[in-house]
Each structure stands twice: as C-alpha cells, then as structure tokens.
Amino acid sequence: MARVLILANNDVGLYNFRFELIEELIRQGYQVYFLCQNQKKI
C-alpha cells in the first residue's frame, strides 16, 4: 500500500486547505500521514 506524508505549518491550514486532498487520497487507497507543529493557544 502506498503511503503519503503531508507536512504543514499548522493544523488549521492543513484542515482548511488540504482536507479534500486527504479525503481523496484515502478514497484511492493511500495511507495518509500528516505532521505539523504543536500549536499553543494564546
């Protein structure tokens, strides 16, 4: 099974701009992993 790693600066940007991409990759049978920084709420 093919795997994809997506790197992002923050979780909000990942969700807002890559959610559809992640869904489609999963639909096509990819294992999708993502990595972003630990964000602190101020």
N, CA, C and O atoms as a MOPAC input file, in Angstrom:
PM7 MOZYME 1SCF
protein

 N      0.84400 1    -1.18500 1     0.00000 1
 C      0.00000 1     0.00000 1     0.00000 1
 C      0.88900 1     1.24700 1     0.00000 1
 O      1.83500 1     1.34600 1     0.78100 1
 N      0.58000 1     2.17200 1    -0.86400 1
 C      1.34200 1     3.42000 1    -0.95300 1
 C      1.01600 1     4.32300 1     0.23300 1
 O     -0.10800 1     4.33900 1     0.73400 1
 N      2.01500 1     5.06400 1     0.66200 1
 C      1.84900 1     5.98100 1     1.78500 1
 C      2.19900 1     7.39400 1     1.35500 1
 O      3.06300 1     7.61000 1     0.50500 1
 N      1.50500 1     8.35800 1     1.96500 1
 C      1.74900 1     9.77600 1     1.68600 1
 C      1.94700 1    10.48500 1     3.01700 1
 O      1.18500 1    10.27700 1     3.96100 1
 N      2.97600 1    11.32200 1     3.08500 1
 C      3.21300 1    12.15700 1     4.25400 1
 C      3.01900 1    13.60500 1     3.83500 1
 O      3.62500 1    14.06800 1     2.86800 1
 N      2.17700 1    14.31500 1     4.56400 1
 C      1.92200 1    15.73300 1     4.29000 1
 C      2.45700 1    16.53100 1     5.47300 1
 O      2.09600 1    16.27900 1     6.62300 1
 N      3.32000 1    17.49100 1     5.17700 1
 C      3.88300 1    18.36600 1     6.20200 1
 C      3.17400 1    19.71300 1     6.13800 1
 O      2.90300 1    20.23100 1     5.05400 1
 N      2.87800 1    20.27400 1     7.30000 1
 C      2.16500 1    21.55000 1     7.33400 1
 C      2.70100 1    22.41400 1     8.47300 1
 O      3.23400 1    21.91100 1     9.46200 1
 N      2.54600 1    23.72500 1     8.30600 1
 C      2.97100 1    24.65500 1     9.35700 1
 C      2.04900 1    24.60800 1    10.56400 1
 O      2.49900 1    24.73800 1    11.70200 1
 N      0.74500 1    24.42000 1    10.31200 1
 C     -0.20100 1    24.35700 1    11.42500 1
 C     -1.40100 1    23.49700 1    11.04500 1
 O     -1.65900 1    23.24000 1     9.86900 1
 N     -2.11100 1    23.06900 1    12.05100 1
 C     -3.24500 1    22.17200 1    11.82400 1
 C     -4.42400 1    22.86800 1    11.14800 1
 O     -5.14400 1    22.23900 1    10.37200 1
 N     -4.63100 1    24.14300 1    11.42700 1
 C     -5.74600 1    24.86700 1    10.82300 1
 C     -5.55200 1    24.98900 1     9.31300 1
 O     -6.48700 1    24.76000 1     8.54500 1
 N     -4.35500 1    25.34500 1     8.89200 1
 C     -4.06500 1    25.44300 1     7.47100 1
 C     -4.19200 1    24.09900 1     6.77700 1
 O     -4.68500 1    24.01900 1     5.65200 1
 N     -3.75500 1    23.05800 1     7.43700 1
 C     -3.87700 1    21.70800 1     6.88100 1
 C     -5.34000 1    21.35800 1     6.66600 1
 O     -5.71000 1    20.85900 1     5.60400 1
 N     -6.15900 1    21.61200 1     7.65000 1
 C     -7.58200 1    21.31200 1     7.54000 1
 C     -8.26200 1    22.17600 1     6.48000 1
 O     -9.02300 1    21.66800 1     5.65500 1
 N     -7.98800 1    23.47600 1     6.50300 1
 C     -8.66900 1    24.39700 1     5.58500 1
 C     -8.27000 1    24.21500 1     4.13000 1
 O     -9.10000 1    24.39400 1     3.23800 1
 N     -7.01800 1    23.86200 1     3.87300 1
 C     -6.53000 1    23.86200 1     2.50100 1
 C     -6.20500 1    22.47800 1     1.93700 1
 O     -5.98800 1    22.35500 1     0.73200 1
 N     -6.16600 1    21.44000 1     2.76300 1
 C     -5.78500 1    20.11800 1     2.26500 1
 C     -6.78000 1    19.01400 1     2.61500 1
 O     -6.53200 1    17.84600 1     2.31600 1
 N     -7.89200 1    19.36200 1     3.23800 1
 C     -8.86400 1    18.35600 1     3.67000 1
 C     -9.38100 1    17.52200 1     2.50500 1
 O     -9.45500 1    16.29700 1     2.60300 1
 N     -9.73900 1    18.18000 1     1.40200 1
 C    -10.26900 1    17.45600 1     0.23800 1
 C     -9.21100 1    16.54500 1    -0.36700 1
 O     -9.51200 1    15.43100 1    -0.79400 1
 N     -7.97300 1    17.02100 1    -0.40300 1
 C     -6.87400 1    16.21200 1    -0.92000 1
 C     -6.69600 1    14.95500 1    -0.07100 1
 O     -6.55800 1    13.85800 1    -0.61100 1
 N     -6.69800 1    15.10600 1     1.24200 1
 C     -6.52700 1    13.97200 1     2.14500 1
 C     -7.66500 1    12.97200 1     1.96300 1
 O     -7.42800 1    11.76600 1     1.89000 1
 N     -8.89400 1    13.46700 1     1.88900 1
 C    -10.04600 1    12.58200 1     1.66600 1
 C     -9.90500 1    11.78800 1     0.37000 1
 O    -10.16600 1    10.58500 1     0.34400 1
 N     -9.49800 1    12.45300 1    -0.68800 1
 C     -9.37000 1    11.78400 1    -1.98400 1
 C     -8.25000 1    10.74900 1    -1.97000 1
 O     -8.40100 1     9.66500 1    -2.53200 1
 N     -7.14900 1    11.06800 1    -1.34500 1
 C     -6.05700 1    10.10200 1    -1.25000 1
 C     -6.49300 1     8.85600 1    -0.48700 1
 O     -6.15700 1     7.73900 1    -0.88000 1
 N     -7.23100 1     9.04100 1     0.58900 1
 C     -7.73600 1     7.90400 1     1.35900 1
 C     -8.70900 1     7.08100 1     0.51700 1
 O     -8.66300 1     5.85100 1     0.53900 1
 N     -9.58400 1     7.75100 1    -0.22000 1
 C    -10.52300 1     7.05600 1    -1.10800 1
 C     -9.80400 1     6.20800 1    -2.14900 1
 O    -10.28000 1     5.14000 1    -2.53400 1
 N     -8.66100 1     6.69400 1    -2.59500 1
 C     -7.89800 1     5.97900 1    -3.61300 1
 C     -7.01800 1     4.87400 1    -3.02400 1
 O     -6.30800 1     4.18900 1    -3.76100 1
 N     -7.06100 1     4.69900 1    -1.70900 1
 C     -6.36100 1     3.59300 1    -1.07700 1
 C     -5.01100 1     3.91300 1    -0.46900 1
 O     -4.29300 1     3.00000 1    -0.05900 1
 N     -4.64700 1     5.17800 1    -0.39900 1
 C     -3.37400 1     5.55700 1     0.20600 1
 C     -3.49400 1     5.58500 1     1.72500 1
 O     -4.56200 1     5.85300 1     2.27600 1
 N     -2.37700 1     5.30100 1     2.38900 1
 C     -2.28500 1     5.56200 1     3.82100 1
 C     -1.75600 1     6.98500 1     3.92900 1
 O     -0.68700 1     7.29400 1     3.40200 1
 N     -2.49100 1     7.84500 1     4.60300 1
 C     -2.12100 1     9.26200 1     4.67400 1
 C     -1.69400 1     9.60600 1     6.09400 1
 O     -2.40800 1     9.33500 1     7.06000 1
 N     -0.52500 1    10.20500 1     6.19600 1
 C      0.00300 1    10.68500 1     7.46900 1
 C      0.25300 1    12.17300 1     7.31900 1
 O      0.57400 1    12.64700 1     6.22900 1
 N      0.10800 1    12.91000 1     8.41000 1
 C      0.44200 1    14.32300 1     8.35900 1
 C      1.16500 1    14.72000 1     9.62600 1
 O      0.97800 1    14.12900 1    10.69000 1
 N      1.99500 1    15.73400 1     9.48400 1
 C      2.82800 1    16.20400 1    10.56600 1
 C      2.77600 1    17.71400 1    10.59600 1
 O      2.97500 1    18.37200 1     9.57500 1
 N      2.50300 1    18.27100 1    11.78700 1
 C      2.51800 1    19.71500 1    11.94200 1
 C      3.01900 1    20.05100 1    13.34600 1
 O      3.08800 1    19.18800 1    14.22100 1
 N      3.35900 1    21.30400 1    13.53800 1
 C      3.88300 1    21.74400 1    14.82500 1
 C      2.80000 1    21.69300 1    15.89600 1
 O      1.60800 1    21.80200 1    15.61000 1
 N      3.24800 1    21.52400 1    17.13000 1
 C      2.35600 1    21.58600 1    18.26700 1
 C      2.00200 1    23.05900 1    18.49200 1
 O      2.87600 1    23.86800 1    18.80300 1
 N      0.73300 1    23.39900 1    18.33500 1
 C      0.30900 1    24.79200 1    18.44300 1
 C     -0.18900 1    25.09200 1    19.85800 1
 O     -0.95500 1    24.32200 1    20.43600 1
 N      0.25300 1    26.20600 1    20.39600 1
 C     -0.21200 1    26.65100 1    21.71200 1
 C     -1.28000 1    27.71200 1    21.50100 1
 O     -1.10900 1    28.63000 1    20.69900 1
 N     -2.37100 1    27.58000 1    22.22300 1
 C     -3.40600 1    28.60200 1    22.16200 1
 C     -3.05000 1    29.72100 1    23.11400 1
 O     -2.70000 1    29.48600 1    24.27100 1
 N     -3.14300 1    30.94800 1    22.61100 1
 C     -2.77000 1    32.11500 1    23.42500 1
 C     -4.01400 1    32.77800 1    23.95800 1
 O     -3.92500 1    33.77900 1    24.66800 1

